[in-house]
Amino acid sequence: MFHYLSVVMAEKSKFWYLKGFNIFEGMEESQMKKVEKMTAMSQINKHRPIYFPEQPSTTIYFLKEGHVKLSRLHEDGREVILDVLGPGELFGELSIVDDEGRKEIAEALDNVLVCTISKADFEELINYNPSMNLQLTKWIGLRLRKFEEKVSELAFKDVTKRIISFLVRYAESFGKIKSGVVSVKSFLSQEEIAHLTAASRQTVTTVLNDLKSQGLIDFSRKDFIIKNFDKLRQLSN
């Protein structure tokens, strides 16, 4: 599943990558060196699975490059996308508070670079670093709040506003702004946006084309562009 990078690259850059994660903020360099020895850096190709449901929860993942989709399969076979993660995020961390096997699928949306650590080593780090324990608690709290916000949107917003709200979050999480225009490299299909917003593919296409005709957005297979972010945010409320 994993294609390991060369030893030379890993030993030189892994420390730098790990230092970029908030969960290690304030950790002494000597302790970070121990973290470096505990982790392995791996590259996963686009659309390859990282783990499946029911697999043992033995690994924690730190996402350095690329994007990862977390999803579950409904009983009727439909995919329900729980979250889309970008660089600087960790996943698989809920295994720390839940000893059961994985409940979701993790899949690379594009070429992904991760640092991995065993659950046992991660728990050891937490036990010896109270500040890291606090950072992890905050992280899990933020993840659960995102899930709650998504459930609230599904319950109280119509399908058009759900799609627009997603586009706003998509831009806030992954976009780059230049001269007032927000651009995002496209790594989600319209079908995946539909799964994320509990909409049909046809509805997503209709909403996107309507926003494009209003001059608010533009999109292609490679890029998604928001020309008037403030207006789009207003439409999401």
SVG drawing of the C-alpha trace seen along z (x, -y; Angstrom):
<svg xmlns="http://www.w3.org/2000/svg" viewBox="-34 -43 55 48">
<polyline fill="none" stroke="black" stroke-width="0.4" points="0.0,0.0 2.8,-2.4 5.7,-3.4 8.5,-4.4 10.7,-7.3 14.4,-7.1 16.2,-6.9 18.2,-10.1 15.2,-12.2 13.2,-10.8 16.0,-11.3 16.6,-14.9 13.1,-16.1 10.9,-14.1 12.0,-16.2 11.1,-19.4 7.7,-18.0 6.8,-16.9 7.7,-20.2 5.0,-21.8 2.2,-20.0 0.5,-22.0 0.2,-19.0 4.0,-19.1 4.1,-22.8 6.4,-23.6 8.0,-20.1 11.8,-20.2 14.0,-19.3 15.4,-16.2 11.9,-14.9 11.2,-15.7 14.2,-13.6 12.5,-10.7 9.3,-11.3 11.3,-11.3 12.7,-7.8 9.2,-6.5 7.7,-7.6 7.9,-6.5 7.3,-8.8 5.2,-7.2 3.8,-8.2 0.4,-7.1 -0.8,-7.4 -4.0,-9.1 -7.2,-7.2 -5.4,-4.5 -7.0,-3.4 -5.1,-4.1 -7.2,-1.9 -10.6,-0.2 -13.4,0.3 -12.9,3.0 -9.1,2.9 -7.2,2.8 -6.7,-0.8 -2.9,-0.5 -1.6,-3.6 -1.9,-7.4 -1.4,-9.5 0.1,-13.0 -0.9,-14.4 1.9,-16.6 1.0,-16.8 -2.1,-16.1 -5.7,-15.5 -7.5,-12.6 -11.2,-11.6 -12.8,-10.0 -16.0,-8.2 -18.4,-5.4 -20.6,-3.1 -24.3,-3.2 -26.1,0.1 -27.6,-0.5 -24.1,-0.9 -24.1,-4.7 -20.9,-6.5 -21.2,-9.1 -18.2,-11.4 -17.4,-12.5 -14.6,-14.9 -11.9,-16.0 -8.5,-16.7 -5.6,-18.8 -1.9,-19.3 -1.2,-19.8 -4.0,-17.6 -3.9,-14.2 -6.3,-11.3 -6.8,-7.9 -6.5,-9.7 -9.9,-8.6 -8.4,-5.1 -6.9,-6.7 -10.3,-7.0 -12.0,-4.0 -10.4,-0.6 -12.7,0.9 -11.6,1.2 -11.8,-1.5 -15.3,-2.6 -14.4,-4.7 -12.5,-4.4 -9.5,-6.7 -8.6,-7.3 -6.0,-9.5 -7.7,-12.1 -4.4,-13.0 -0.8,-12.0 -0.4,-12.1 2.6,-12.2 2.1,-11.1 4.1,-10.4 2.9,-7.4 3.3,-6.4 2.1,-3.3 -0.8,-3.8 1.4,-2.5 4.2,-5.0 1.7,-7.8 0.1,-6.9 3.6,-6.9 4.3,-10.4 1.0,-11.7 1.7,-10.2 5.1,-11.9 4.0,-15.2 1.0,-16.9 1.0,-19.8 0.6,-17.3 -2.3,-15.7 -4.0,-19.1 -3.4,-19.7 -4.9,-16.3 -7.9,-17.0 -8.4,-20.4 -8.0,-18.7 -10.6,-16.0 -12.9,-18.7 -12.5,-20.6 -13.1,-17.5 -16.3,-16.7 -17.5,-20.3 -17.0,-20.1 -19.2,-16.9 -21.9,-18.7 -21.9,-21.7 -22.4,-19.3 -25.3,-17.5 -26.8,-21.0 -26.5,-22.0 -28.2,-18.8 -31.1,-19.4 -31.7,-23.1 -30.4,-24.2 -32.0,-23.5 -29.9,-21.7 -28.8,-24.9 -27.5,-26.5 -25.8,-23.2 -23.8,-23.2 -22.9,-26.9 -21.9,-26.5 -19.6,-23.6 -18.0,-25.8 -17.3,-28.5 -15.7,-26.0 -13.8,-24.4 -12.3,-27.8 -11.5,-28.7 -9.8,-25.4 -7.8,-25.0 -8.0,-28.2 -5.4,-30.8 -6.4,-34.5 -4.9,-36.9 -6.3,-40.3 -9.6,-39.4 -10.1,-36.2 -10.0,-32.8 -8.7,-29.8 -8.7,-26.2 -6.9,-23.4 -9.7,-20.9 -9.3,-17.5 -13.0,-16.7 -15.4,-15.6 -19.0,-16.9 -20.1,-13.4 -18.0,-13.7 -19.4,-17.2 -22.8,-15.6 -21.9,-13.0 -20.6,-15.7 -23.8,-17.7 -26.4,-15.0 -27.4,-16.2 -27.7,-14.6 -25.0,-15.0 -27.5,-16.8 -28.3,-19.3 -24.7,-20.0 -24.2,-20.7 -27.2,-22.9 -26.1,-25.0 -22.6,-25.4 -23.7,-26.4 -26.2,-28.9 -23.5,-30.5 -21.2,-30.6 -23.9,-32.4 -24.2,-35.0 -20.4,-35.6 -19.8,-34.5 -17.6,-31.4 -15.8,-29.7 -14.5,-26.1 -12.8,-23.6 -11.3,-20.1 -8.2,-21.7 -9.4,-24.8 -12.3,-26.2 -12.4,-30.0 -14.6,-32.2 -14.8,-35.7 -17.0,-37.2 -16.4,-35.5 -18.4,-37.9 -21.5,-37.5 -21.1,-33.7 -20.9,-33.6 -24.1,-35.7 -25.9,-33.2 -24.9,-30.4 -26.7,-31.8"/>
</svg>
